[in-house]
Amino acid sequence: MKRLLLGFGLAAGVAYAVREWFAAPLPQPSWDETDNDPEDLSEDLAQRARDAEGAQASEETPAS
């Protein structure tokens, strides 16, 4: 029984090592040229809010 468990453990370890060794690298997210850049997200959101308030104010004024 010990040999069986040891065999399964070793086989699982080898399979995991082989999978890690031959697997393609995971893609890393690129924040370049996106609206989701974490460095200027707060500034961008503040600007969007100001733009939305300006657009909303112009919609509320009736055109004569």
C-alpha positions as CSV (number, residue, x, y, z in Angstrom):
1,M,0.0,0.0,0.0
2,K,2.9,2.4,0.8
3,R,4.5,1.7,-2.5
4,L,1.2,2.4,-4.3
5,L,0.7,5.8,-2.5
6,L,4.4,6.6,-3.1
7,G,4.0,5.8,-6.8
8,F,1.0,7.9,-7.2
9,G,2.7,10.8,-5.3
10,L,5.8,10.6,-7.5
11,A,3.7,10.3,-10.7
12,A,1.7,13.4,-9.7
13,G,4.9,15.3,-8.9
14,V,6.5,14.4,-12.2
15,A,3.3,15.2,-14.1
16,Y,3.1,18.6,-12.4
17,A,6.8,19.4,-13.1
18,V,6.4,18.4,-16.8
19,R,3.3,20.5,-17.2
20,E,5.0,23.5,-15.6
21,W,8.1,23.0,-17.7
22,F,6.4,22.7,-21.1
23,A,3.5,25.1,-20.5
24,A,3.3,28.3,-22.4
25,P,3.9,31.4,-20.3
26,L,0.8,33.2,-19.1
27,P,0.2,36.5,-20.9
28,Q,0.8,39.6,-18.8
29,P,-1.7,42.5,-19.0
30,S,-0.5,45.6,-20.8
31,W,-1.7,48.9,-19.5
32,D,-0.2,50.9,-22.3
33,E,-2.7,52.8,-24.4
34,T,-5.8,51.8,-22.5
35,D,-8.5,53.6,-20.5
36,N,-7.7,51.3,-17.5
37,D,-4.3,52.6,-16.7
38,P,-4.1,52.5,-12.9
39,E,-1.7,55.4,-12.7
40,D,-4.1,57.9,-14.1
41,L,-7.4,56.3,-13.5
42,S,-8.4,58.7,-10.7
43,E,-7.6,61.8,-12.8
44,D,-9.4,60.2,-15.8
45,L,-12.5,59.6,-13.7
46,A,-12.5,63.1,-12.3
47,Q,-12.2,64.5,-15.8
48,R,-15.0,62.2,-17.1
49,A,-17.3,63.4,-14.2
50,R,-16.6,67.1,-15.0
51,D,-17.3,66.4,-18.7
52,A,-20.5,64.6,-17.9
53,E,-21.7,67.5,-15.6
54,G,-20.9,69.9,-18.4
55,A,-22.8,67.9,-21.0
56,Q,-25.7,67.4,-18.6
57,A,-25.9,71.1,-17.9
58,S,-26.0,72.0,-21.6
59,E,-28.8,69.4,-22.2
60,E,-30.9,71.0,-19.4
61,T,-30.8,74.5,-20.8
62,P,-33.6,75.0,-23.4
63,A,-32.5,76.1,-26.8
64,S,-34.3,79.2,-28.1
